[in-house]
Each structure stands twice: as structure tokens, then as C-alpha cells.
Amino acid sequence: MRRRMYPRAVATADAAARAGCEALGMVIGFIIGCEIAFWVVLAAGLLLRYPLRRPRAGAVVLAAVPVVDLVLLVACAVDLAGGATAGARHALAALYLGFSLAFGPSMVRWADVRFAHRFAGGPKPQKPADKRAHEWRLFRLAALAWAITCALLGAGIWWIGDPARTLALEAGAGQVTLVLVIWFITGPLLTSNRNGRKQSTSKTKRR
């Protein structure tokens, strides 16, 4: 009955819903595609560098890894420029970009060490000797990812300039901050407390 009484309103609402679903699918698709592309480009660069013995070509391909993130950034900008309301998909894209930019170089080094060991006789990858130092290093990268994510969200809020369209971005900043706090508690803080207890126990036994 409502469709008969208000055909234009219902049609408009349906069109808006379809557009929103299409935009959601596009951005989520770009996020998944960029994640796949990151590993494909990384593997291609390392294969060129070690098994195929073409280090210069491998270096060029590895240098193109950040371009993958640029594609996602452009896709989100185009979506927002078209008048879309910033949603959870854009906040998720900012989070992905933040963590990709912060952790990307270390992930490249991690893979490079393993390819060098497997194909070029490099040293065997070693586990972190100092667990506490390792956790603090990861937290610093997480803090950098948080800073990049918040900067992207803030830039989006400023660029759109409409509070009604940026509520999801503001919420995203709060959520990523909560993630950082949880990371600190379960990472460096917990590890430091464990090490402190072990040292105290060791001193007690010596006495």
C-alpha cells in the first residue's frame, strides 16, 4: 500500500539504498583488492630479486608497493567527491591505509629476509631475542598507524566540511584510538609486567 501511496518517495529511497550498497561494495572491493595486490607486488619483486637474479627490476617493483595504497586513497576520494556520505567503509579504508603505510616496510623486510634465506643463502630468520623490545617496536608502529589513520580521517572531515556526512569518520577516530589503547595494554604493558615479575622471582631465588 505504501508503494502505491508514495511511489516517488519509495523509488527515491530504493535508489539511494542501491547506490549506498554499490558504493559499499566498491570501497570494500578496493580494500580487498589492494590487500591482494600488496602481496602480489611484493612476491613479484622478491621473485625478481632472488630466484630470477634481477635485483634492479625487483627493486623497481618493490618501490611500487605504495602505489597500491594510493589507488585505494583515490577510490575513496572519488566516492566522497560524488556526494556520498562518509560511512564505515571510508573509516575502514583509512584504518587499512594507516596500518599498511606503518607496517608495510617491516612486512617487506620480513619477507625479504625469508626470500634471501631460501633463494640466496642468506642468514636464517631469527626470533626476537628481547620480547619486551619487540612488543615496544610493534606498538610504535601501531602508534604510527593510529596517527596516519586519524590524519586521514581528519582530512576527510575537513574536506567534506559537513558534520552530518562525517559522523562515521569521527566515530572511526574513536574506535582506532580504543584499538591502540588495547594494543598497549595487551602488548608492551603486559610484557613489561611479566618481565618485572620474572626478574623479581629470579632475585628472590638467588637470595
C-alpha positions as CSV (number, residue, x, y, z in Angstrom):
1,M,0.0,0.0,0.0
2,R,2.8,2.4,0.8
3,R,4.3,1.9,-2.6
4,R,1.0,2.9,-4.2
5,M,0.5,5.9,-2.0
6,Y,4.1,7.2,-2.2
7,P,5.6,5.8,-5.3
8,R,8.2,8.6,-5.8
9,A,9.4,8.6,-2.2
10,V,9.7,4.8,-2.2
11,A,11.5,4.8,-5.6
12,T,13.9,7.5,-4.3
13,A,14.6,5.6,-1.2
14,D,15.2,2.4,-3.1
15,A,17.6,4.2,-5.5
16,A,19.5,5.7,-2.6
17,A,19.7,2.2,-0.9
18,R,21.0,0.7,-4.1
19,A,23.6,3.4,-4.6
20,G,24.7,3.0,-1.0
21,C,25.1,-0.7,-1.4
22,E,27.1,-0.2,-4.7
23,A,29.4,2.3,-3.0
24,L,29.9,0.0,-0.1
25,G,30.8,-2.9,-2.4
26,M,33.1,-0.7,-4.4
27,V,35.2,0.5,-1.4
28,I,35.2,-2.9,0.3
29,G,36.2,-4.4,-3.0
30,F,39.1,-1.9,-3.4
31,I,40.3,-2.8,0.2
32,I,40.3,-6.5,-0.6
33,G,41.9,-5.9,-4.0
34,C,44.6,-3.7,-2.5
35,E,45.4,-6.3,0.1
36,I,45.8,-9.0,-2.6
37,A,47.7,-6.6,-4.8
38,F,50.1,-5.8,-2.0
39,W,51.2,-9.4,-1.6
40,V,51.2,-10.0,-5.4
41,V,53.5,-7.0,-6.0
42,L,55.7,-7.9,-3.0
43,A,56.0,-11.5,-4.2
44,A,56.8,-10.4,-7.8
45,G,59.5,-8.0,-6.6
46,L,61.2,-10.7,-4.4
47,L,61.0,-13.3,-7.1
48,L,62.7,-10.9,-9.5
49,R,65.3,-10.0,-6.9
50,Y,66.3,-13.6,-5.8
51,P,65.2,-16.6,-7.9
52,L,65.4,-14.7,-11.2
53,R,68.6,-12.8,-10.2
54,R,67.3,-9.4,-11.4
55,P,67.8,-7.2,-8.3
56,R,67.3,-3.8,-10.2
57,A,63.9,-4.9,-11.6
58,G,63.0,-6.3,-8.2
59,A,63.8,-3.1,-6.6
60,V,61.6,-1.2,-9.1
61,V,58.7,-3.5,-8.5
62,L,59.1,-3.3,-4.7
63,A,59.2,0.5,-4.9
64,A,55.7,0.4,-6.5
65,V,54.2,-1.2,-3.4
66,P,52.9,2.2,-2.0
67,V,51.1,2.8,-5.3
68,V,48.6,0.1,-4.2
69,D,47.6,2.3,-1.2
70,L,47.4,5.3,-3.5
71,V,44.8,3.5,-5.6
72,L,42.6,2.9,-2.5
73,L,43.0,6.6,-1.4
74,V,41.9,7.8,-4.9
75,A,38.9,5.4,-4.9
76,C,37.7,6.8,-1.5
77,A,38.3,10.4,-2.7
78,V,36.2,9.8,-5.8
79,D,33.4,8.2,-3.8
80,L,33.3,11.1,-1.4
81,A,33.6,13.7,-4.2
82,G,30.5,12.2,-5.7
83,G,28.5,13.4,-2.7
84,A,28.5,10.1,-0.8
85,T,28.0,10.3,3.0
86,A,31.2,9.1,4.7
87,G,30.4,5.7,6.2
88,A,32.1,2.9,8.0
89,R,33.7,1.8,4.7
90,H,35.7,5.0,4.5
91,A,36.8,4.7,8.1
92,L,37.9,1.1,7.4
93,A,39.8,2.3,4.3
94,A,41.6,4.9,6.4
95,L,42.4,2.3,9.0
96,Y,43.7,-0.1,6.3
97,L,45.9,2.7,4.8
98,G,47.2,3.7,8.2
99,F,48.3,0.2,9.1
100,S,49.6,-0.5,5.5
101,L,51.8,2.6,5.5
102,A,53.1,2.0,9.0
103,F,53.7,-1.8,8.9
104,G,54.3,-2.1,5.1
105,P,58.1,-1.5,5.2
106,S,58.6,-4.0,8.1
107,M,56.5,-6.6,6.2
108,V,58.6,-6.1,3.2
109,R,61.8,-6.6,5.3
110,W,60.2,-9.7,6.9
111,A,59.5,-11.3,3.5
112,D,62.9,-10.2,2.1
113,V,64.8,-11.9,4.9
114,R,62.9,-15.2,4.2
115,F,63.4,-15.0,0.4
116,A,67.1,-14.2,0.9
117,H,67.5,-17.2,3.1
118,R,65.5,-19.5,0.8
119,F,67.0,-18.5,-2.6
120,A,70.2,-16.6,-1.9
121,G,71.8,-18.4,1.0
122,G,71.1,-15.5,3.4
123,P,71.0,-16.0,7.2
124,K,68.2,-17.9,8.8
125,P,65.4,-15.6,10.2
126,Q,65.8,-15.2,13.9
127,K,63.1,-14.8,16.5
128,P,63.2,-11.6,18.6
129,A,65.7,-12.1,21.4
130,D,64.1,-9.4,23.6
131,K,60.4,-9.9,23.8
132,R,59.8,-6.6,25.5
133,A,61.8,-4.6,23.0
134,H,59.9,-6.4,20.2
135,E,56.5,-5.5,21.7
136,W,57.5,-1.9,22.1
137,R,58.7,-1.8,18.5
138,L,55.3,-3.1,17.3
139,F,53.5,-0.6,19.5
140,R,55.4,2.3,18.0
141,L,54.4,1.1,14.5
142,A,50.8,0.8,15.8
143,A,51.0,4.3,17.1
144,L,52.3,5.5,13.7
145,A,49.4,3.7,12.1
146,W,47.0,5.4,14.5
147,A,48.5,8.8,13.7
148,I,48.2,8.2,9.9
149,T,44.6,6.9,10.3
150,C,43.5,9.8,12.4
151,A,45.2,12.3,10.0
152,L,43.3,10.7,7.1
153,L,40.0,10.8,9.0
154,G,40.6,14.4,10.0
155,A,41.5,15.3,6.4
156,G,38.2,13.7,5.3
157,I,36.2,15.6,7.9
158,W,37.8,18.9,6.8
159,W,37.5,18.2,3.1
160,I,33.8,17.3,3.3
161,G,33.0,20.1,5.7
162,D,29.6,18.8,6.6
163,P,29.2,17.3,10.1
164,A,26.1,15.4,9.0
165,R,28.2,13.5,6.5
166,T,31.2,12.8,8.6
167,L,29.8,11.1,11.7
168,A,31.3,7.8,10.7
169,L,34.7,9.3,10.3
170,E,34.5,10.8,13.8
171,A,33.4,7.5,15.2
172,G,36.3,5.8,13.4
173,A,38.8,8.0,15.1
174,G,37.5,7.0,18.5
175,Q,37.5,3.3,17.5
176,V,41.0,3.3,16.3
177,T,42.1,5.1,19.5
178,L,40.5,2.3,21.5
179,V,42.3,-0.3,19.5
180,L,45.6,1.5,20.2
181,V,44.9,1.6,24.0
182,I,44.0,-2.2,24.0
183,W,47.2,-2.9,22.0
184,F,49.3,-1.0,24.6
185,I,47.7,-2.9,27.5
186,T,47.9,-6.4,25.9
187,G,51.3,-5.7,24.4
188,P,54.1,-3.6,25.9
189,L,52.4,-3.1,29.3
190,L,51.6,-6.8,29.8
191,T,55.1,-7.9,28.6
192,S,56.8,-5.4,30.9
193,N,54.9,-6.6,33.9
194,R,55.7,-10.2,33.1
195,N,59.4,-9.4,32.7
196,G,59.3,-7.5,36.0
197,R,57.8,-10.5,37.8
198,K,60.4,-12.8,36.3
199,Q,63.2,-10.6,37.4
200,S,61.8,-10.3,40.9
201,T,61.4,-14.1,41.2
202,S,64.9,-14.6,39.9
203,K,66.4,-12.2,42.5
204,T,64.4,-13.9,45.3
205,K,65.7,-17.3,44.3
206,R,69.3,-16.0,44.3
207,R,68.9,-14.7,47.8
